[in-house]
Amino acid sequence: MMEIKCKMIKELPDGSAIITVDLDEDAKEFLIGEGFLTVVKRSLTSSESYISPADQKKLEVKPKAKAKKK
């Protein structure tokens, strides 16, 4: 089981806060892995050469039916 502990150090006037976050090894591995996957997915989908599944369907060429012999 992952363990994540957050401790508020100081509340700031704008409502935000300075905190510390303590993670066990499982939590570190999970969060780093999820962050890495998110960055890779975001970079792929924002790439100029990215083709979405919907775009791919539009680009598919369907074979023509063969003409019947007489």
N, CA, C and O atoms as a MOPAC input file, in Angstrom:
PM7 MOZYME 1SCF
protein

 N      0.84700 1    -1.17700 1     0.00000 1
 C      0.00000 1     0.00000 1     0.00000 1
 C      0.89700 1     1.24600 1     0.00000 1
 O      1.89200 1     1.31300 1     0.72100 1
 N      0.52500 1     2.21200 1    -0.81200 1
 C      1.30300 1     3.45800 1    -0.89700 1
 C      1.02000 1     4.35000 1     0.30500 1
 O     -0.07300 1     4.35700 1     0.87100 1
 N      2.04200 1     5.09300 1     0.66100 1
 C      1.86500 1     6.05000 1     1.74900 1
 C      2.32900 1     7.42600 1     1.27900 1
 O      3.47100 1     7.60800 1     0.85900 1
 N      1.40900 1     8.39000 1     1.36200 1
 C      1.70100 1     9.77000 1     0.99000 1
 C      1.30000 1    10.64800 1     2.16700 1
 O      0.16000 1    10.61000 1     2.62900 1
 N      2.25700 1    11.44100 1     2.64400 1
 C      1.98900 1    12.34500 1     3.76500 1
 C      2.26900 1    13.78000 1     3.32700 1
 O      3.34000 1    14.07800 1     2.79900 1
 N      1.29900 1    14.66600 1     3.54800 1
 C      1.46300 1    16.08700 1     3.24400 1
 C      1.39200 1    16.87200 1     4.54300 1
 O      0.54900 1    16.60100 1     5.39700 1
 N      2.28500 1    17.85000 1     4.68600 1
 C      2.29800 1    18.67600 1     5.88700 1
 C      2.39000 1    20.13500 1     5.45800 1
 O      3.29900 1    20.52200 1     4.72300 1
 N      1.42900 1    20.94900 1     5.93000 1
 C      1.46200 1    22.36500 1     5.58500 1
 C      2.51700 1    23.06100 1     6.44100 1
 O      2.50800 1    22.96200 1     7.66800 1
 N      3.41200 1    23.75800 1     5.77500 1
 C      4.46500 1    24.50000 1     6.45500 1
 C      3.99600 1    25.92000 1     6.73600 1
 O      4.15600 1    26.43400 1     7.84400 1
 N      3.40600 1    26.55600 1     5.70200 1
 C      2.99800 1    27.95600 1     5.86000 1
 C      1.86900 1    28.26300 1     4.88100 1
 O      1.95600 1    27.92800 1     3.69900 1
 N      0.80700 1    28.90200 1     5.37700 1
 C     -0.26200 1    29.36900 1     4.50500 1
 C      0.08900 1    30.77900 1     4.03500 1
 O      0.48500 1    31.62800 1     4.83300 1
 N     -0.06100 1    31.01700 1     2.74000 1
 C      0.29200 1    32.30100 1     2.15400 1
 C     -0.93700 1    33.19700 1     2.01800 1
 O     -2.06300 1    32.70100 1     1.98400 1
 N     -0.72800 1    34.52400 1     1.93900 1
 C     -1.85600 1    35.46300 1     1.89700 1
 C     -2.82300 1    35.23800 1     0.73300 1
 O     -4.00500 1    35.56000 1     0.84800 1
 N     -2.34200 1    34.69300 1    -0.37800 1
 C     -3.22900 1    34.47800 1    -1.53300 1
 C     -4.04500 1    33.19000 1    -1.42500 1
 O     -4.77200 1    32.84300 1    -2.35600 1
 N     -3.93300 1    32.48400 1    -0.30700 1
 C     -4.69600 1    31.25800 1    -0.09400 1
 C     -3.92400 1    29.99500 1    -0.43300 1
 O     -4.34800 1    28.89800 1    -0.07100 1
 N     -2.79200 1    30.13200 1    -1.12600 1
 C     -1.96300 1    28.96000 1    -1.41200 1
 C     -1.14300 1    28.62900 1    -0.16800 1
 O     -1.24200 1    29.31300 1     0.85100 1
 N     -0.34200 1    27.58700 1    -0.25800 1
 C      0.44000 1    27.17700 1     0.90900 1
 C      1.75400 1    26.55400 1     0.48200 1
 O      1.90100 1    26.07600 1    -0.64300 1
 N      2.69700 1    26.56800 1     1.39400 1
 C      3.95600 1    25.84800 1     1.22400 1
 C      3.78900 1    24.55200 1     2.01300 1
 O      3.44200 1    24.57100 1     3.19400 1
 N      4.04100 1    23.42200 1     1.34200 1
 C      3.85200 1    22.12800 1     2.00000 1
 C      5.07400 1    21.24300 1     1.77100 1
 O      5.89700 1    21.50600 1     0.89400 1
 N      5.17200 1    20.20600 1     2.56400 1
 C      6.13600 1    19.13900 1     2.30000 1
 C      5.33400 1    17.89300 1     1.97400 1
 O      4.23500 1    17.69300 1     2.49200 1
 N      5.88600 1    17.07200 1     1.12500 1
 C      5.23900 1    15.82000 1     0.74200 1
 C      6.24000 1    14.69900 1     0.95700 1
 O      7.33300 1    14.71300 1     0.39000 1
 N      5.86700 1    13.73800 1     1.77000 1
 C      6.70200 1    12.56000 1     2.01200 1
 C      6.04200 1    11.36600 1     1.33700 1
 O      4.85700 1    11.10000 1     1.53900 1
 N      6.82400 1    10.64900 1     0.53300 1
 C      6.31100 1     9.50300 1    -0.21300 1
 C      7.14200 1     8.26600 1     0.09100 1
 O      8.36300 1     8.34800 1     0.23000 1
 N      6.47800 1     7.12500 1     0.19300 1
 C      7.25800 1     5.88800 1     0.29200 1
 C      7.66600 1     5.48700 1    -1.12500 1
 O      7.25500 1     6.13300 1    -2.08900 1
 N      8.46600 1     4.43600 1    -1.26300 1
 C      8.99800 1     4.03800 1    -2.58000 1
 C      7.89300 1     3.69000 1    -3.56800 1
 O      7.97900 1     4.05300 1    -4.74100 1
 N      6.85300 1     2.98900 1    -3.11200 1
 C      5.74100 1     2.63200 1    -4.00700 1
 C      5.05600 1     3.88500 1    -4.56200 1
 O      4.74000 1     3.95500 1    -5.75000 1
 N      4.83200 1     4.86100 1    -3.69900 1
 C      4.18800 1     6.10400 1    -4.12800 1
 C      5.07600 1     6.87000 1    -5.10600 1
 O      4.58800 1     7.41000 1    -6.09800 1
 N      6.37600 1     6.91700 1    -4.82900 1
 C      7.31000 1     7.59500 1    -5.74600 1
 C      7.28500 1     6.94200 1    -7.11900 1
 O      7.16700 1     7.63200 1    -8.13200 1
 N      7.39600 1     5.60800 1    -7.16400 1
 C      7.39900 1     4.89000 1    -8.43500 1
 C      6.09700 1     5.12600 1    -9.20100 1
 O      6.11500 1     5.36200 1   -10.40900 1
 N      4.97500 1     5.06100 1    -8.49700 1
 C      3.68000 1     5.24900 1    -9.14100 1
 C      3.54100 1     6.66200 1    -9.71000 1
 O      3.17700 1     6.83000 1   -10.87400 1
 N      3.82700 1     7.66700 1    -8.90100 1
 C      3.65500 1     9.05700 1    -9.34200 1
 C      4.62800 1     9.42600 1   -10.46300 1
 O      4.25000 1    10.12900 1   -11.40000 1
 N      5.85200 1     8.96800 1   -10.37800 1
 C      6.81800 1     9.24200 1   -11.44900 1
 C      6.37600 1     8.54300 1   -12.73500 1
 O      6.44500 1     9.13400 1   -13.81300 1
 N      5.92800 1     7.29900 1   -12.63400 1
 C      5.45300 1     6.56200 1   -13.79800 1
 C      4.24600 1     7.23100 1   -14.44600 1
 O      4.20100 1     7.38100 1   -15.66700 1
 N      3.26900 1     7.63300 1   -13.63800 1
 C      2.07200 1     8.29500 1   -14.16700 1
 C      2.42800 1     9.63900 1   -14.79700 1
 O      1.90000 1     9.99600 1   -15.85000 1
 N      3.32200 1    10.37800 1   -14.15300 1
 C      3.75000 1    11.65700 1   -14.71000 1
 C      4.46400 1    11.48500 1   -16.03800 1
 O      4.24700 1    12.25700 1   -16.97100 1
 N      5.31000 1    10.47600 1   -16.12100 1
 C      6.03200 1    10.20600 1   -17.36400 1
 C      5.06100 1     9.85700 1   -18.48600 1
 O      5.17100 1    10.38900 1   -19.59100 1
 N      4.10800 1     8.96500 1   -18.20600 1
 C      3.12700 1     8.58400 1   -19.22400 1
 C      2.29900 1     9.78400 1   -19.68400 1
 O      2.00900 1     9.92300 1   -20.87200 1
 N      1.92000 1    10.64500 1   -18.74600 1
 C      1.13800 1    11.83200 1   -19.08800 1
 C      1.92300 1    12.75600 1   -20.01000 1
 O      1.38000 1    13.26700 1   -20.99000 1
 N      3.18700 1    12.97000 1   -19.70300 1
 C      4.03400 1    13.83700 1   -20.53500 1
 C      4.20800 1    13.24800 1   -21.93100 1
 O      4.14000 1    13.97600 1   -22.92200 1
 N      4.43100 1    11.93500 1   -22.02100 1
 C      4.60000 1    11.29700 1   -23.32700 1
 C      3.31400 1    11.40800 1   -24.14200 1
 O      3.36200 1    11.76500 1   -25.31900 1
 N      2.16700 1    11.11000 1   -23.53700 1
 C      0.89000 1    11.20300 1   -24.24800 1
 C      0.62500 1    12.63500 1   -24.71900 1
 O      0.20700 1    12.85600 1   -25.85500 1
 N      0.87000 1    13.59400 1   -23.84200 1
 C      0.63300 1    14.99800 1   -24.19500 1
 C      1.54500 1    15.43500 1   -25.33800 1
 O      1.11000 1    16.14800 1   -26.24300 1
 N      2.80200 1    15.01200 1   -25.29800 1
 C      3.73000 1    15.41800 1   -26.35700 1
 C      3.35800 1    14.76100 1   -27.68200 1
 O      3.50300 1    15.37900 1   -28.73700 1
 N      2.88600 1    13.52900 1   -27.64700 1
 C      2.48000 1    12.86300 1   -28.88200 1
 C      1.24300 1    13.51300 1   -29.48600 1
 O      1.19200 1    13.74200 1   -30.69400 1
 N      0.24800 1    13.81200 1   -28.65900 1
 C     -0.99800 1    14.37000 1   -29.18500 1
 C     -0.85700 1    15.83200 1   -29.58500 1
 O     -1.68200 1    16.33400 1   -30.34900 1
 N      0.14800 1    16.52000 1   -29.10200 1
 C      0.33500 1    17.91800 1   -29.49500 1
 C      1.33400 1    18.05400 1   -30.64700 1
 O      1.58400 1    19.15700 1   -31.13400 1
 N      1.89500 1    16.93600 1   -31.07100 1
 C      2.84400 1    16.94100 1   -32.17300 1
 C      2.12300 1    17.26100 1   -33.47500 1
 O      0.97400 1    16.86300 1   -33.66700 1
 N      2.79400 1    17.97500 1   -34.36500 1
 C      2.20000 1    18.30300 1   -35.65900 1
 C      1.96500 1    17.05400 1   -36.49600 1
 O      1.09800 1    17.05700 1   -37.37000 1
 N      2.70800 1    15.99800 1   -36.25100 1
 C      2.56900 1    14.78900 1   -37.05000 1
 C      1.61000 1    13.76900 1   -36.42600 1
 O      1.45600 1    12.67100 1   -36.96000 1
 N      0.96400 1    14.11300 1   -35.30600 1
 C      0.03900 1    13.18400 1   -34.64200 1
 C     -1.21300 1    12.99100 1   -35.48100 1
 O     -1.80200 1    13.95800 1   -35.96600 1
 N     -1.61300 1    11.74500 1   -35.65000 1
 C     -2.84600 1    11.42500 1   -36.35400 1
 C     -3.74000 1    10.68900 1   -35.36700 1
 O     -3.40600 1     9.59600 1   -34.91000 1
 N     -4.87200 1    11.29100 1   -35.04300 1
 C     -5.79400 1    10.68600 1   -34.08200 1
 C     -6.49300 1     9.48800 1   -34.71400 1
 O     -6.50300 1     9.35300 1   -35.93800 1
 N     -7.08100 1     8.61300 1   -33.89000 1
 C     -7.83400 1     7.48300 1   -34.44800 1
 C     -8.95500 1     7.94400 1   -35.38900 1
 O     -9.22200 1     7.28500 1   -36.39400 1
 N     -9.60700 1     9.05800 1   -35.07700 1
 C    -10.66700 1     9.58500 1   -35.94600 1
 C    -10.08600 1    10.02100 1   -37.29100 1
 O    -10.66700 1     9.75300 1   -38.34200 1
 N     -8.92100 1    10.70000 1   -37.24800 1
 C     -8.26500 1    11.10900 1   -38.49300 1
 C     -7.84100 1     9.88900 1   -39.29900 1
 O     -7.94000 1     9.88300 1   -40.52600 1
 N     -7.37300 1     8.86300 1   -38.61100 1
 C     -6.90500 1     7.65400 1   -39.27900 1
 C     -8.04900 1     6.98900 1   -40.04500 1
 O     -7.85200 1     6.50600 1   -41.16100 1
 N     -9.25900 1     6.96200 1   -39.44200 1
 C    -10.41200 1     6.36900 1   -40.11800 1
 C    -10.75100 1     7.14600 1   -41.38700 1
 O    -11.12500 1     6.55400 1   -42.40000 1
 N    -10.61900 1     8.47500 1   -41.33300 1
 C    -10.90800 1     9.30700 1   -42.49800 1
 C     -9.91600 1     9.03300 1   -43.63200 1
 O    -10.25400 1     9.16100 1   -44.80900 1
 N     -8.69200 1     8.65600 1   -43.26500 1
 C     -7.64300 1     8.44600 1   -44.25700 1
 C     -7.63600 1     7.04400 1   -44.85400 1
 O     -6.97500 1     6.80400 1   -45.86500 1
 N     -8.36900 1     6.11100 1   -44.23300 1
 C     -8.35300 1     4.72800 1   -44.71000 1
 C     -8.96800 1     4.63900 1   -46.09700 1
 O    -10.00700 1     5.23500 1   -46.37900 1
 N     -8.30800 1     3.88800 1   -46.94300 1
 C     -8.79400 1     3.67300 1   -48.31100 1
 C     -9.46300 1     2.30900 1   -48.34900 1
 O     -8.85600 1     1.29000 1   -48.01700 1
 N    -10.72000 1     2.30900 1   -48.75900 1
 C    -11.45800 1     1.05400 1   -48.83000 1
 C    -11.29000 1     0.47300 1   -50.22700 1
 O    -11.40300 1     1.19200 1   -51.22000 1
 N    -11.02000 1    -0.83100 1   -50.30500 1
 C    -10.84300 1    -1.44500 1   -51.63000 1
 C    -12.13900 1    -1.39000 1   -52.42600 1
 O    -13.23200 1    -1.52900 1   -51.87600 1
 N    -11.99600 1    -1.18400 1   -53.73500 1
 C    -13.15500 1    -1.14800 1   -54.61200 1
 C    -13.62600 1    -2.57500 1   -54.85900 1
 O    -12.82800 1    -3.51200 1   -54.88000 1
 N    -14.92700 1    -2.72400 1   -55.04400 1
 C    -15.48100 1    -4.02600 1   -55.34800 1
 C    -15.07000 1    -4.42900 1   -56.75800 1
 O    -15.02900 1    -3.59400 1   -57.66100 1
 N    -14.77000 1    -5.69200 1   -56.94300 1
 C    -14.37700 1    -6.17600 1   -58.26500 1
 C    -15.59200 1    -6.21200 1   -59.17700 1
 O    -16.70200 1    -6.53400 1   -58.75300 1
 N    -15.35700 1    -5.87700 1   -60.42800 1
 C    -16.44300 1    -5.90800 1   -61.42000 1
 C    -16.80200 1    -7.35900 1   -61.70000 1
 O    -15.93700 1    -8.23300 1   -61.75700 1
 N    -18.10600 1    -7.59700 1   -61.87400 1
 C    -18.57200 1    -8.95600 1   -62.16000 1
 C    -18.29400 1    -9.29900 1   -63.62100 1
 O    -18.44400 1    -8.46500 1   -64.51400 1
 N    -17.88500 1   -10.54500 1   -63.84100 1
 C    -17.62700 1   -11.03400 1   -65.20700 1
 C    -18.94200 1   -11.41500 1   -65.86200 1
 O    -19.86000 1   -11.91400 1   -65.20900 1
 N    -19.01700 1   -11.17100 1   -67.16400 1
 C    -20.24000 1   -11.51800 1   -67.90200 1
 C    -20.12100 1   -12.88600 1   -68.50500 1
 O    -21.05100 1   -13.35300 1   -69.16300 1

